[in-house]
């Protein structure tokens, strides 16, 4: 039974990867998971105290404020989730987080007041909670049919934790070597997520998986692509072969009888060819 389950899972993964339109939906799901973690949100949660050290007088107060804002923003996200489209929230989220990163960098460079760094980090958390926080998990169930959801969610979860681990390990070195520019890589990732959502990501709210597959086909193919039913194609091929064999037999019979039309008139003996 275990081998059967493994074979079934492998066949489902193969279906996801071999079907071009569903593969694009899977890639979109994975891009959102990567964007969620590589946006740097857990760098803020893990290292907020050390980040605020030297920026405000009491780093622990900054960390406490971020936690409170995170809880409040989660409630706001619940109110927005059904009234706004998933794609729209991703755009607002990634765009707002990008601008917040820019303000943080400018504040750390001394162009803006340090208190704006605290404000920008909290705005960053708010924008995360209305889009990149919940939607990458929600959108998987809306993108795929039931038999694909478990596999797609498993792949997304694994990638999410890998990126989480990378950020947790790398950010201290980013903070050490990049200093005030440590949020610039996060801004670049967020810009990429914004444009990916703008041009490629389909809107999933109120749509079936089949409708999403069709939309991805319209968006990402330069030419018409037809999904061929293998059984129908096999039947057509068989009929075509039979017809060609029958035609060849008829031609051979006519050649033997001397009645086959070669498409030209043979030259009679003594007749001069015309040039």
WOFEN-V683995 format. One line per field, one symbol per residue. ss: DSSP state (~ for helix, > for strand, _ for the rest). phi: phi as a letter, one per 40 degrees, with the letter a starting at -180 (. if undefined). A space follows every 50 residues. Layout:
ss = ???
phi = ???
//
This chain:
ss = _~~~~~~~~~~~~~~~~~_~~~~~~~~~~~~~~~~~~~__~~~~~~~~~~ ~~>__>__~~~~~~~~~~~~~~~~~~~~~~~____~~~~~~~~~~~~~~~ ~~~~~~~~_____~~~~~~~~~~~~~~~~~____~~~~~~~~~__~~~~~ ~~~~~~~~~~~~~~~~~~~~~~~~~~~~~~~__~~~~~~~~~~~~~~~~_ ________~~~~~~~~~~~~_________~~~~~~~~~~~~~~~~~~~~~ ~~~~~~~__________________
phi = .ccccccccccccccccccdcccccccccccccccdcccgccccccbccc cccgcbcbdcccccccccccccccccccccdccbcccccccccccccccc cccccccccgcbcdcccccccccdccccccaccccdcccccccbcdcccc ccccccccccccccccccccddccccccgcccccdccccccccdccccbb cccccgbcdccccccccccbbcbcbbcccccccccccccccccccccccc cccccccgbcccgacccccgccccb
//
